[in-house]
Amino acid sequence: MRLTNMNEFDAVIARAEPIIATIVTRHRTEGQPLTWRLIHSIEGEVLAELNRADDLQPAYINLIRHSGVFNYPLNDDPVDFGESSAIACAFSMIYDAFHRVH
């Protein structure tokens, strides 16, 4: 039994990538470092934009958001995932885009 439709999930990822790039570019031009507070804020913007799309299913959008399981900080310290190999999808995409732009 398949729990997810990878085409739907891939559609969310494909739609999220340019949204993330646009938002990250805006914050990078403001000269802000990537902090925990900022990564949470960017994630919120991305999810809000994705949820406005009529053709994406909310269940698949929610798969990329962080869950309470990892208990990421919400402060102004720079983002550091340490040696973690389990990173929320949206956070990973935002982190990669932020450092690609920088």
N, CA, C and O atoms as a GROMACS GRO file, in nm:
protein
  408
    1MET      N    1   0.084  -0.119   0.000
    1MET     CA    2   0.000   0.000   0.000
    1MET      C    3   0.088   0.125   0.000
    1MET      O    4   0.178   0.138   0.082
    2ARG      N    5   0.061   0.214  -0.092
    2ARG     CA    6   0.136   0.338  -0.101
    2ARG      C    7   0.068   0.447  -0.020
    2ARG      O    8  -0.052   0.470  -0.034
    3LEU      N    9   0.143   0.513   0.064
    3LEU     CA   10   0.085   0.617   0.148
    3LEU      C   11   0.089   0.754   0.083
    3LEU      O   12   0.011   0.842   0.120
    4THR      N   13   0.177   0.773  -0.014
    4THR     CA   14   0.186   0.902  -0.081
    4THR      C   15   0.190   0.883  -0.232
    4THR      O   16   0.234   0.780  -0.282
    5ASN      N   17   0.145   0.984  -0.301
    5ASN     CA   18   0.154   0.989  -0.446
    5ASN      C   19   0.274   1.076  -0.477
    5ASN      O   20   0.270   1.197  -0.457
    6MET      N   21   0.380   1.015  -0.526
    6MET     CA   22   0.505   1.090  -0.548
    6MET      C   23   0.488   1.200  -0.651
    6MET      O   24   0.558   1.301  -0.644
    7ASN      N   25   0.397   1.183  -0.747
    7ASN     CA   26   0.373   1.290  -0.843
    7ASN      C   27   0.320   1.415  -0.774
    7ASN      O   28   0.360   1.527  -0.806
    8GLU      N   29   0.231   1.396  -0.679
    8GLU     CA   30   0.176   1.509  -0.602
    8GLU      C   31   0.285   1.574  -0.517
    8GLU      O   32   0.296   1.696  -0.511
    9PHE      N   33   0.365   1.491  -0.451
    9PHE     CA   34   0.473   1.543  -0.368
    9PHE      C   35   0.576   1.617  -0.454
    9PHE      O   36   0.621   1.725  -0.418
   10ASP      N   37   0.612   1.558  -0.568
   10ASP     CA   38   0.706   1.623  -0.659
   10ASP      C   39   0.652   1.756  -0.710
   10ASP      O   40   0.728   1.851  -0.730
   11ALA      N   41   0.522   1.764  -0.731
   11ALA     CA   42   0.460   1.889  -0.775
   11ALA      C   43   0.475   1.997  -0.668
   11ALA      O   44   0.502   2.113  -0.700
   12VAL      N   45   0.459   1.959  -0.542
   12VAL     CA   46   0.477   2.055  -0.432
   12VAL      C   47   0.622   2.103  -0.428
   12VAL      O   48   0.647   2.223  -0.415
   13ILE      N   49   0.716   2.011  -0.439
   13ILE     CA   50   0.858   2.047  -0.437
   13ILE      C   51   0.891   2.140  -0.554
   13ILE      O   52   0.957   2.242  -0.537
   14ALA      N   53   0.843   2.103  -0.673
   14ALA     CA   54   0.871   2.184  -0.792
   14ALA      C   55   0.813   2.324  -0.779
   14ALA      O   56   0.874   2.421  -0.823
   15ARG      N   57   0.696   2.335  -0.720
   15ARG     CA   58   0.634   2.466  -0.702
   15ARG      C   59   0.703   2.544  -0.591
   15ARG      O   60   0.712   2.667  -0.598
   16ALA      N   61   0.752   2.475  -0.489
   16ALA     CA   62   0.816   2.542  -0.376
   16ALA      C   63   0.952   2.602  -0.414
   16ALA      O   64   0.989   2.708  -0.363
   17GLU      N   65   1.026   2.536  -0.501
   17GLU     CA   66   1.162   2.580  -0.533
   17GLU      C   67   1.170   2.726  -0.579
   17GLU      O   68   1.249   2.801  -0.523
   18PRO      N   69   1.092   2.769  -0.680
   18PRO     CA   70   1.102   2.910  -0.721
   18PRO      C   71   1.048   3.007  -0.616
   18PRO      O   72   1.096   3.120  -0.605
   19ILE      N   73   0.949   2.964  -0.539
   19ILE     CA   74   0.896   3.048  -0.432
   19ILE      C   75   1.005   3.072  -0.328
   19ILE      O   76   1.028   3.184  -0.285
   20ILE      N   77   1.072   2.964  -0.290
   20ILE     CA   78   1.182   2.975  -0.192
   20ILE      C   79   1.292   3.064  -0.247
   20ILE      O   80   1.342   3.150  -0.175
   21ALA      N   81   1.330   3.045  -0.373
   21ALA     CA   82   1.436   3.126  -0.433
   21ALA      C   83   1.402   3.275  -0.428
   21ALA      O   84   1.487   3.357  -0.396
   22THR      N   85   1.278   3.309  -0.460
   22THR     CA   86   1.236   3.450  -0.458
   22THR      C   87   1.240   3.508  -0.318
   22THR      O   88   1.292   3.617  -0.297
   23ILE      N   89   1.187   3.435  -0.222
   23ILE     CA   90   1.183   3.484  -0.084
   23ILE      C   91   1.324   3.494  -0.027
   23ILE      O   92   1.358   3.593   0.038
   24VAL      N   93   1.405   3.393  -0.050
   24VAL     CA   94   1.543   3.393   0.001
   24VAL      C   95   1.622   3.509  -0.059
   24VAL      O   96   1.697   3.576   0.011
   25THR      N   97   1.606   3.533  -0.189
   25THR     CA   98   1.676   3.643  -0.254
   25THR      C   99   1.638   3.776  -0.190
   25THR      O  100   1.724   3.862  -0.169
   26ARG      N  101   1.511   3.793  -0.159
   26ARG     CA  102   1.466   3.917  -0.094
   26ARG      C  103   1.534   3.936   0.041
   26ARG      O  104   1.578   4.046   0.074
   27HIS      N  105   1.543   3.830   0.118
   27HIS     CA  106   1.605   3.841   0.250
   27HIS      C  107   1.757   3.857   0.240
   27HIS      O  108   1.818   3.927   0.321
   28ARG      N  109   1.816   3.793   0.143
   28ARG     CA  110   1.962   3.806   0.126
   28ARG      C  111   1.998   3.948   0.085
   28ARG      O  112   2.100   4.000   0.130
   29THR      N  113   1.918   4.012   0.002
   29THR     CA  114   1.949   4.149  -0.038
   29THR      C  115   1.931   4.246   0.079
   29THR      O  116   1.987   4.355   0.078
   30GLU      N  117   1.855   4.206   0.177
   30GLU     CA  118   1.841   4.288   0.297
   30GLU      C  119   1.960   4.268   0.390
   30GLU      O  120   1.970   4.334   0.493
   31GLY      N  121   2.050   4.177   0.355
   31GLY     CA  122   2.170   4.154   0.434
   31GLY      C  123   2.150   4.074   0.560
   31GLY      O  124   2.236   4.076   0.649
   32GLN      N  125   2.039   4.004   0.571
   32GLN     CA  126   2.011   3.928   0.692
   32GLN      C  127   2.082   3.793   0.689
   32GLN      O  128   2.084   3.727   0.585
   33PRO      N  129   2.139   3.751   0.802
   33PRO     CA  130   2.190   3.613   0.810
   33PRO      C  131   2.071   3.519   0.825
   33PRO      O  132   1.962   3.561   0.862
   34LEU      N  133   2.092   3.392   0.797
   34LEU     CA  134   1.985   3.294   0.814
   34LEU      C  135   1.980   3.252   0.960
   34LEU      O  136   2.065   3.176   1.008
   35THR      N  137   1.880   3.302   1.029
   35THR     CA  138   1.860   3.267   1.170
   35THR      C  139   1.743   3.170   1.180
   35THR      O  140   1.669   3.149   1.084
   36TRP      N  141   1.728   3.112   1.298
   36TRP     CA  142   1.615   3.022   1.320
   36TRP      C  143   1.483   3.097   1.301
   36TRP      O  144   1.390   3.044   1.241
   37ARG      N  145   1.476   3.218   1.351
   37ARG     CA  146   1.353   3.297   1.338
   37ARG      C  147   1.322   3.322   1.189
   37ARG      O  148   1.207   3.312   1.146
   38LEU      N  149   1.427   3.353   1.112
   38LEU     CA  150   1.408   3.382   0.970
   38LEU      C  151   1.369   3.256   0.893
   38LEU      O  152   1.282   3.263   0.806
   39ILE      N  153   1.430   3.143   0.922
   39ILE     CA  154   1.395   3.020   0.849
   39ILE      C  155   1.249   2.981   0.877
   39ILE      O  156   1.180   2.932   0.788
   40HIS      N  157   1.203   3.002   1.001
   40HIS     CA  158   1.062   2.976   1.033
   40HIS      C  159   0.972   3.072   0.954
   40HIS      O  160   0.869   3.031   0.901
   41SER      N  161   1.012   3.198   0.948
   41SER     CA  162   0.935   3.298   0.876
   41SER      C  163   0.927   3.267   0.727
   41SER      O  164   0.820   3.275   0.667
   42ILE      N  165   1.040   3.232   0.668
   42ILE     CA  166   1.042   3.197   0.526
   42ILE      C  167   0.955   3.075   0.501
   42ILE      O  168   0.879   3.071   0.404
   43GLU      N  169   0.966   2.975   0.587
   43GLU     CA  170   0.882   2.856   0.572
   43GLU      C  171   0.734   2.895   0.573
   43GLU      O  172   0.656   2.845   0.492
   44GLY      N  173   0.696   2.984   0.664
   44GLY     CA  174   0.557   3.028   0.670
   44GLY      C  175   0.512   3.096   0.542
   44GLY      O  176   0.401   3.072   0.495
   45GLU      N  177   0.599   3.180   0.485
   45GLU     CA  178   0.566   3.246   0.358
   45GLU      C  179   0.550   3.144   0.246
   45GLU      O  180   0.456   3.153   0.166
   46VAL      N  181   0.641   3.048   0.240
   46VAL     CA  182   0.636   2.946   0.136
   46VAL      C  183   0.508   2.864   0.148
   46VAL      O  184   0.438   2.842   0.048
   47LEU      N  185   0.476   2.820   0.268
   47LEU     CA  186   0.356   2.738   0.288
   47LEU      C  187   0.229   2.817   0.256
   47LEU      O  188   0.136   2.763   0.198
   48ALA      N  189   0.226   2.945   0.293
   48ALA     CA  190   0.110   3.028   0.261
   48ALA      C  191   0.092   3.040   0.110
   48ALA      O  192  -0.020   3.030   0.060
   49GLU      N  193   0.201   3.061   0.039
   49GLU     CA  194   0.194   3.071  -0.107
   49GLU      C  195   0.149   2.939  -0.169
   49GLU      O  196   0.064   2.938  -0.258
   50LEU      N  197   0.204   2.828  -0.122
   50LEU     CA  198   0.164   2.698  -0.175
   50LEU      C  199   0.017   2.668  -0.146
   50LEU      O  200  -0.052   2.611  -0.230
   51ASN      N  201  -0.030   2.707  -0.029
   51ASN     CA  202  -0.170   2.682   0.007
   51ASN      C  203  -0.268   2.766  -0.074
   51ASN      O  204  -0.386   2.733  -0.080
   52ARG      N  205  -0.219   2.873  -0.136
   52ARG     CA  206  -0.306   2.953  -0.224
   52ARG      C  207  -0.329   2.885  -0.359
   52ARG      O  208  -0.422   2.920  -0.431
   53ALA      N  209  -0.245   2.790  -0.392
   53ALA     CA  210  -0.258   2.720  -0.521
   53ALA      C  211  -0.378   2.626  -0.516
   53ALA      O  212  -0.394   2.548  -0.422
   54ASP      N  213  -0.461   2.634  -0.617
   54ASP     CA  214  -0.580   2.550  -0.622
   54ASP      C  215  -0.550   2.406  -0.663
   54ASP      O  216  -0.631   2.316  -0.640
   55ASP      N  217  -0.434   2.385  -0.723
   55ASP     CA  218  -0.405   2.253  -0.778
   55ASP      C  219  -0.314   2.167  -0.691
   55ASP      O  220  -0.277   2.056  -0.730
   56LEU      N  221  -0.277   2.216  -0.574
   56LEU     CA  222  -0.193   2.139  -0.482
   56LEU      C  223  -0.276   2.095  -0.362
   56LEU      O  224  -0.354   2.172  -0.307
   57GLN      N  225  -0.257   1.972  -0.322
   57GLN     CA  226  -0.333   1.919  -0.209
   57GLN      C  227  -0.264   1.956  -0.077
   57GLN      O  228  -0.144   1.934  -0.062
   58PRO      N  229  -0.340   2.010   0.018
   58PRO     CA  230  -0.282   2.050   0.147
   58PRO      C  231  -0.206   1.938   0.218
   58PRO      O  232  -0.106   1.964   0.284
   59ALA      N  233  -0.251   1.815   0.205
   59ALA     CA  234  -0.182   1.703   0.271
   59ALA      C  235  -0.038   1.691   0.221
   59ALA      O  236   0.052   1.659   0.299
   60TYR      N  237  -0.017   1.715   0.094
   60TYR     CA  238   0.118   1.705   0.037
   60TYR      C  239   0.201   1.828   0.069
   60TYR      O  240   0.322   1.819   0.087
   61ILE      N  241   0.136   1.942   0.077
   61ILE     CA  242   0.206   2.064   0.119
   61ILE      C  243   0.257   2.046   0.262
   61ILE      O  244   0.370   2.084   0.293
   62ASN      N  245   0.175   1.988   0.347
   62ASN     CA  246   0.214   1.968   0.487
   62ASN      C  247   0.331   1.872   0.504
   62ASN      O  248   0.397   1.873   0.608
   63LEU      N  249   0.357   1.788   0.405
   63LEU     CA  250   0.470   1.696   0.414
   63LEU      C  251   0.605   1.767   0.414
   63LEU      O  252   0.704   1.712   0.461
   64ILE      N  253   0.610   1.890   0.360
   64ILE     CA  254   0.740   1.959   0.355
   64ILE      C  255   0.764   2.048   0.477
   64ILE      O  256   0.876   2.093   0.499
   65ARG      N  257   0.661   2.074   0.554
   65ARG     CA  258   0.677   2.163   0.670
   65ARG      C  259   0.746   2.091   0.785
   65ARG      O  260   0.747   1.968   0.792
   66HIS      N  261   0.805   2.170   0.875
   66HIS     CA  262   0.868   2.106   0.991
   66HIS      C  263   0.759   2.058   1.086
   66HIS      O  264   0.651   2.116   1.094
   67SER      N  265   0.789   1.954   1.157
   67SER     CA  266   0.695   1.904   1.257
   67SER      C  267   0.750   1.938   1.395
   67SER      O  268   0.866   1.976   1.408
   68GLY      N  269   0.669   1.923   1.494
   68GLY     CA  270   0.714   1.950   1.630
   68GLY      C  271   0.811   1.846   1.683
   68GLY      O  272   0.867   1.863   1.792
   69VAL      N  273   0.833   1.740   1.608
   69VAL     CA  274   0.920   1.631   1.652
   69VAL      C  275   1.063   1.680   1.675
   69VAL      O  276   1.127   1.641   1.772
   70PHE      N  277   1.112   1.765   1.584
   70PHE     CA  278   1.252   1.808   1.592
   70PHE      C  279   1.273   1.926   1.685
   70PHE      O  280   1.386   1.953   1.725
   71ASN      N  281   1.168   1.997   1.720
   71ASN     CA  282   1.176   2.105   1.817
   71ASN      C  283   1.285   2.207   1.782
   71ASN      O  284   1.372   2.237   1.864
   72TYR      N  285   1.278   2.260   1.660
   72TYR     CA  286   1.375   2.361   1.616
   72TYR      C  287   1.359   2.488   1.698
   72TYR      O  288   1.247   2.525   1.734
   73PRO      N  289   1.469   2.557   1.728
   73PRO     CA  290   1.459   2.681   1.805
   73PRO      C  291   1.386   2.790   1.727
   73PRO      O  292   1.372   2.782   1.605
   74LEU      N  293   1.341   2.890   1.797
   74LEU     CA  294   1.280   3.008   1.736
   74LEU      C  295   1.346   3.130   1.798
   74LEU      O  296   1.288   3.199   1.882
   75ASN      N  297   1.471   3.154   1.756
   75ASN     CA  298   1.548   3.266   1.810
   75ASN      C  299   1.633   3.326   1.699
   75ASN      O  300   1.620   3.289   1.583
   76ASP      N  301   1.719   3.419   1.735
   76ASP     CA  302   1.800   3.489   1.636
   76ASP      C  303   1.941   3.432   1.622
   76ASP      O  304   2.030   3.499   1.568
   77ASP      N  305   1.962   3.310   1.668
   77ASP     CA  306   2.090   3.242   1.646
   77ASP      C  307   2.097   3.194   1.502
   77ASP      O  308   1.994   3.162   1.442
   78PRO      N  309   2.217   3.188   1.445
   78PRO     CA  310   2.230   3.134   1.309
   78PRO      C  311   2.184   2.988   1.304
   78PRO      O  312   2.204   2.912   1.399
   79VAL      N  313   2.122   2.952   1.193
   79VAL     CA  314   2.076   2.814   1.174
   79VAL      C  315   2.196   2.721   1.168
   79VAL      O  316   2.291   2.744   1.092
   80ASP      N  317   2.191   2.616   1.249
   80ASP     CA  318   2.296   2.514   1.249
   80ASP      C  319   2.228   2.380   1.276
   80ASP      O  320   2.178   2.355   1.386
   81PHE      N  321   2.229   2.295   1.175
   81PHE     CA  322   2.168   2.163   1.190
   81PHE      C  323   2.264   2.063   1.249
   81PHE      O  324   2.228   1.947   1.272
   82GLY      N  325   2.387   2.105   1.275
   82GLY     CA  326   2.486   2.016   1.332
   82GLY      C  327   2.510   1.896   1.243
   82GLY      O  328   2.524   1.910   1.122
   83GLU      N  329   2.513   1.780   1.302
   83GLU     CA  330   2.536   1.656   1.229
   83GLU      C  331   2.405   1.586   1.193
   83GLU      O  332   2.405   1.470   1.152
   84SER      N  333   2.294   1.656   1.208
   84SER     CA  334   2.164   1.595   1.185
   84SER      C  335   2.148   1.549   1.041
   84SER      O  336   2.184   1.620   0.948
   85SER      N  337   2.094   1.430   1.025
   85SER     CA  338   2.063   1.380   0.892
   85SER      C  339   1.912   1.379   0.869
   85SER      O  340   1.865   1.337   0.763
   86ALA      N  341   1.838   1.426   0.967
   86ALA     CA  342   1.693   1.434   0.955
   86ALA      C  343   1.652   1.581   0.968
   86ALA      O  344   1.639   1.634   1.078
   87ILE      N  345   1.633   1.644   0.853
   87ILE     CA  346   1.599   1.786   0.849
   87ILE      C  347   1.468   1.801   0.774
   87ILE      O  348   1.447   1.737   0.671
   88ALA      N  349   1.380   1.886   0.825
   88ALA     CA  350   1.253   1.910   0.757
   88ALA      C  351   1.280   1.954   0.613
   88ALA      O  352   1.372   2.032   0.587
   89CYS      N  353   1.201   1.904   0.522
   89CYS     CA  354   1.221   1.929   0.380
   89CYS      C  355   1.226   2.079   0.348
   89CYS      O  356   1.319   2.124   0.281
   90ALA      N  357   1.129   2.155   0.395
   90ALA     CA  358   1.127   2.298   0.366
   90ALA      C  359   1.251   2.366   0.424
   90ALA      O  360   1.311   2.451   0.358
   91PHE      N  361   1.289   2.330   0.546
   91PHE     CA  362   1.409   2.390   0.606
   91PHE      C  363   1.533   2.357   0.524
   91PHE      O  364   1.617   2.444   0.503
   92SER      N  365   1.544   2.235   0.478
   92SER     CA  366   1.658   2.196   0.397
   92SER      C  367   1.663   2.276   0.267
   92SER      O  368   1.769   2.323   0.226
   93MET      N  369   1.548   2.290   0.201
   93MET     CA  370   1.541   2.365   0.076
   93MET      C  371   1.575   2.512   0.099
   93MET      O  372   1.646   2.572   0.018
   94ILE      N  373   1.525   2.570   0.207
   94ILE     CA  374   1.552   2.710   0.238
   94ILE      C  375   1.700   2.729   0.268
   94ILE      O  376   1.763   2.822   0.218
   95TYR      N  377   1.756   2.641   0.350
   95TYR     CA  378   1.898   2.648   0.387
   95TYR      C  379   1.986   2.641   0.262
   95TYR      O  380   2.078   2.720   0.245
   96ASP      N  381   1.957   2.544   0.176
   96ASP     CA  382   2.036   2.529   0.053
   96ASP      C  383   2.025   2.653  -0.036
   96ASP      O  384   2.125   2.702  -0.088
   97ALA      N  385   1.903   2.703  -0.053
   97ALA     CA  386   1.883   2.822  -0.138
   97ALA      C  387   1.953   2.943  -0.078
   97ALA      O  388   2.013   3.022  -0.151
   98PHE      N  389   1.946   2.959   0.052
   98PHE     CA  390   2.007   3.074   0.118
   98PHE      C  391   2.158   3.073   0.097
   98PHE      O  392   2.218   3.177   0.071
   99HIS      N  393   2.218   2.957   0.107
   99HIS     CA  394   2.363   2.949   0.092
   99HIS      C  395   2.407   2.946  -0.054
   99HIS      O  396   2.522   2.977  -0.084
  100ARG      N  397   2.318   2.910  -0.143
  100ARG     CA  398   2.347   2.917  -0.286
  100ARG      C  399   2.346   3.063  -0.332
  100ARG      O  400   2.430   3.103  -0.412
  101VAL      N  401   2.253   3.142  -0.280
  101VAL     CA  402   2.244   3.283  -0.314
  101VAL      C  403   2.362   3.359  -0.256
  101VAL      O  404   2.413   3.452  -0.318
  102HIS      N  405   2.404   3.320  -0.137
  102HIS     CA  406   2.514   3.388  -0.068
  102HIS      C  407   2.642   3.345  -0.129
  102HIS      O  408   2.749   3.389  -0.087
   0.00000   0.00000   0.00000
